[in-house]
Amino acid sequence: MAEGVRPRVVLTATMSLDGRITLGPHDRLLDPQVSARWDALKPPGFAEGPGRVHAWLGAQVTLQGSGSFVDVDAVAPDWPPPRLSAAVLRTDHLPREAGHWFVVADGRGRVDWSYTGDETTRLHLLVCQATPLGYLQRLRDLGVGYFIVGDQRVDLAEALSRIAERFRPEVIALDGGGVFNAAMLRAGLVDELDVLVLPGIVGGAGTPTLADGPVPAAEDAPIRLELLSSESLDGVVRLRYRVR
């Protein structure tokens, strides 16, 4: 990536025809039972969605929010007191390099991680000055790196700048939940959308959609898109848009 050039951010998702990305407000696709029910929407022979799109994009970084891993109502665990000082813990931490990065924004310190990476991909966190120090200590103990971006919450624009500076990706695949996706879109940080539409309808008031979050203010205009391409893949429709 050229110096000073922001990586291309592509919002990726697999959704139902009515825009749902899971089955209910408290249902996460990491739950095997929820995943099995969700898979019933997929036509026979259809390969998995987001990972397939990420491969097409050649994304070096996958970006998600903590809502993909914990319930919408979850609070941070009671983390043990840290051993290191606040000055040390509130400094960017990058213990190792990797070819691919799985980056998660968790400013409230809600996720108790068991997965930290594999041979090719490393977990990395986006946190802020208000993130519990015990959580930062926990990340260091796990050998997981993090960037301090923002004061009371994760600053998304600053986070992308830090990712671009340190990881230098050409493409970032945004694979978040509805609230995180909406925050990135409203901040003007998404360049394209690349979504797979499954032939089914979920419905349900409060079921997470491609973009959720607060109701737009009266002065906020809808986010306009320009269609780049559409194609049918094994009974699933792939839609690509540029954000205008």
Residue pairs with C-beta under 8 A, 6 or more apart in sequence:
1 7
1 164
1 168
1 169
1 170
5 164
6 160
6 161
6 164
7 61
7 160
7 163
7 164
7 169
7 170
7 171
7 172
8 170
8 171
8 172
8 191
8 192
9 63
9 160
9 171
9 172
9 174
9 184
9 189
9 190
9 191
9 192
10 57
10 59
10 171
10 172
10 173
10 174
10 190
10 191
10 192
10 193
10 194
11 174
11 176
11 181
11 184
11 185
11 190
11 192
11 193
11 194
11 195
11 210
12 50
12 53
12 54
12 57
12 173
12 174
12 175
12 193
12 194
12 195
13 21
13 49
13 50
13 175
13 181
13 193
13 195
13 196
13 210
14 21
14 49
14 50
14 195
14 196
14 198
15 21
15 195
15 196
15 197
15 198
15 209
15 210
16 41
16 197
16 198
16 200
16 201
16 202
17 197
17 198
17 199
17 200
17 201
18 201
18 202
18 203
18 209
19 209
19 210
20 202
20 203
20 204
20 207
20 208
20 209
21 177
21 178
21 208
21 209
21 210
22 28
22 29
22 34
22 38
22 207
22 208
23 34
23 37
23 38
23 202
23 204
23 207
24 204
24 206
24 207
25 72
25 206
25 207
25 208
26 71
26 72
26 73
27 34
28 34
28 68
28 69
28 71
29 35
29 38
30 68
30 69
40 200
41 198
41 199
41 200
41 202
42 198
42 236
43 198
43 199
43 234
43 235
43 236
45 234
46 233
46 234
46 235
46 236
47 234
49 196
49 236
50 173
50 175
50 196
52 196
53 173
53 194
53 196
53 238
54 62
54 173
54 175
56 194
57 171
57 173
57 194
58 170
58 171
59 169
59 171
59 172
59 173
60 99
60 100
60 101
60 167
60 169
60 170
60 171
60 172
61 100
61 101
61 103
61 163
61 167
61 169
61 171
61 172
61 173
62 100
62 101
62 102
62 103
62 172
62 173
62 175
63 103
63 104
63 105
63 163
63 172
63 173
63 174
63 175
63 176
64 102
64 103
64 104
64 105
64 174
64 175
64 176
64 177
64 180
65 104
65 105
65 106
65 176
65 177
65 179
65 180
65 183
66 104
66 105
66 106
66 108
66 110
66 111
67 176
67 177
67 179
67 180
68 104
68 175
68 176
68 177
68 180
69 104
69 110
69 111
70 110
70 111
74 110
75 108
75 110
76 108
76 109
76 110
76 132
76 135
77 109
77 110
77 112
79 109
79 132
79 133
79 134
79 135
79 137
79 138
80 134
80 137
80 138
81 133
81 134
82 89
82 133
82 134
82 136
82 137
83 137
84 137
84 140
86 133
89 133
89 136
89 137
89 140
90 129
90 133
90 136
90 148
91 148
92 145
92 146
92 147
92 148
92 162
93 136
93 139
93 140
93 145
93 146
94 124
94 145
94 166
95 140
95 143
95 144
95 145
96 122
96 143
96 145
98 117
98 120
98 121
98 122
99 120
99 121
100 120
100 121
100 122
101 121
101 122
101 124
101 163
101 167
101 169
102 117
102 121
102 122
102 123
102 124
103 124
103 125
103 126
103 163
104 111
104 123
104 124
104 125
104 126
105 125
105 126
105 154
105 156
105 159
105 180
106 125
106 126
106 127
106 131
106 135
106 154
107 126
107 127
107 128
107 130
107 131
107 150
107 152
107 153
107 154
108 131
108 132
109 127
109 131
109 132
109 134
109 135
109 136
112 138
113 123
113 138
113 139
113 142
113 144
115 123
116 122
116 123
116 142
116 143
116 144
117 123
122 144
122 145
123 144
124 144
124 145
124 146
124 147
125 139
125 144
125 145
125 146
125 147
126 146
126 147
126 149
126 154
126 159
127 135
127 136
127 146
127 147
127 148
127 149
127 154
128 148
128 149
128 150
128 151
128 152
128 153
128 154
128 155
129 148
129 150
129 151
129 152
130 151
130 152
130 153
131 148
136 146
139 145
139 146
147 159
147 162
147 163
147 166
149 155
149 158
149 159
149 162
150 158
150 159
156 183
156 184
156 187
156 189
157 187
157 189
160 172
160 189
163 169
163 172
174 180
174 181
174 184
174 190
176 184
177 208
177 212
178 208
178 209
178 210
178 211
178 212
178 213
179 208
179 212
179 213
181 190
181 210
181 211
181 212
182 211
182 212
182 213
183 213
184 190
185 211
185 223
185 243
186 213
186 216
186 220
186 223
190 243
191 242
191 243
192 228
192 240
192 241
192 242
192 243
193 225
193 239
193 240
193 241
193 243
194 238
194 239
194 240
195 210
195 238
195 239
196 233
196 236
196 237
196 238
196 239
197 236
197 237
197 238
197 239
198 236
199 235
199 236
216 222
223 243
224 243
224 244
225 241
225 242
225 243
225 244
226 241
226 242
226 243
226 244
227 239
227 240
227 241
228 240
228 241
228 242
229 238
229 239
229 240
230 237
230 238
230 239
230 240
231 237
231 238
232 238
